[in-house]
Every structure is written in structure tokens, then in C-alpha cells.
């Protein structure tokens, strides 16, 4: 981090006009506790407040910046806290999730908290509770609108809501399987699904008004029809409903012979 700060000051295209001794840079490193983004931000703030100035410790103290809390003696402590935050929510341990939220709040890194909450909502809860996913988006938006210190309240609500919610990784696993399949076996799109089908009779073309046959069409390229990507989790009434709908749809024999479906 010290090297990174020195390079930021010495770079020929740097917009920084302040002068910082190694003592000041060391103080910024300590204040940032392993988060180089915070260190760069501190330099920027000092440059705005004290341009063309030889910075002293008093200048740094006058900024009254919140110390990036010493989560751990290890320089990776901050990122360990972020990881523990997400894992506590995933593991439905509400006190653990609130504890790590508090540590992150002291660091005032709203961006990282917001990213973790949104990713966790969609990745780990997902279809088990779509309503809580929407509420998390709203809570993050509210937190950003009100800022510190009041943002702690919508964030706490979101964390408790997510932690105690049923969990489902069904959608995350489904898209991961689909991505792997596409990377390993890229296949052409069926002719009738192409934007502009060429040399195809009207009977074989996709019918944009044929809502009565849409659910009977096999949309996958030949060779991957029997690869189920989505497997429902059974942790909520909502996903149980999705599973029942899927079972009903799976009983229908899908085909790419659109001519036969139109008869």
C-alpha cells in the first residue's frame, strides 16, 4: 500500500499537488487498514482540502476521517469481515450477520455492504422468497438516500429479513450449469427461432400469435434437450409452486415440428 501511494504521488499524469512524507503515507496506510481504495480516497480528500501543501499529521487529523476499523491484525481483515457477513446471512445466523454488519458500518463502506446484500439476496435467497429480494433493493436504495448515520436502520432490517428467510440457490446453480454447457458445447439456434428465418415455409415458422402452442415447443438446440438446468429447492411455498408448475409442463411432450402443432 505504501508503494501504491508513492506511485500515485509520483505518476507523471497525477493530479495530486500535495506533498506527503513517508510518515504521512504510513499514517494513511494505518488509517486504511489494508483497503487501498480508502487510502487513495484519503489522498484525494487531502488534495482537495489542502492543495499545493506539505501535509502534516494535523492536516490528516483535521479531516476527522473514520478509521477503517481494525477487523484483524491481518491486512485481509476487512475482506474477511465482508466474507463472514455474507456467509452469516447464508447460514441463517442473524446475530452473526448483525455483528459483521456493525463492523462494516463502522468502516462506513456503504458500497461494499450494498453489493454484498444484493448479491446475497439474488444468489442465496432468490426464488425461495422473491419478495425479500425486492425489499432488499428498496432498503439499499433508502440507505443510499439517507446516508450515514441513519442508513444503519434500513440495512439492519434487510440483514435480519434476508438471514431469517428461507434460502434457495436454485437459480444460481441453474445459470451456472447453463453457462458451463454453452461454453463447452456451443450449438446453433434452431432455425425457427432465428430473428430472420431463411428458406422456411410459413408452416414451419414460429407463430407470434400462437399462444396456444408456445408451451408445446422445444426451444433448445438438438443435443441439449435432456439437460435440466433448473432444479427447484423446496424451502418455500413459492418455489414449491414453481416445482408443481414445472412438473405439469414436463408432462407435455415438446417438439420442434411446428407444422404438426399448428394443425
Secondary structure as UniProt FT lines:
FT   HELIX           2..10
FT   TURN            12..13
FT   HELIX           22..32
FT   TURN            33..34
FT   HELIX           36..49
FT   TURN            51..52
FT   HELIX           57..62
FT   TURN            63..64
FT   TURN            75..76
FT   HELIX           77..90
FT   TURN            91..92
FT   HELIX           94..107
FT   HELIX           110..120
FT   HELIX           121..125
FT   HELIX           126..128
FT   HELIX           130..146
FT   TURN            148..150
FT   HELIX           151..163
FT   HELIX           170..184
FT   HELIX           191..193
FT   TURN            195..196
FT   HELIX           202..204
FT   TURN            208..209
FT   TURN            211..213
FT   HELIX           214..216
FT   TURN            222..223
FT   TURN            225..226
FT   HELIX           237..250
FT   HELIX           258..261
//
